[in-house]
Amino acid sequence: MLEITKNYVMDENQQAIAVQISIADFEKIEEILENYSLIQLMEESEDNERLSKDEGWEYYQSLKQKNNDEHAISRFAGTNY
């Protein structure tokens, strides 16, 4: 299992209100989630039309870009998703 060093952010009542992790740990988590999502997508589409390697890669990159765009919009709007 991935070891993650966590720093807890406390409020004035010493209640944990947030967790801070390093960029390296965040990037590891992000990669694991992307890989898991890609596997799920591949398993879901087993019965559907098959894509070539290049078509699959292009589709995957478009999904990543869409996710990045949605993340940027939510950050700009000051909301969490």
Helices and strands as residue ranges (DSSP letters): E 7-10, E 16-20, H 23-44, H 53-77
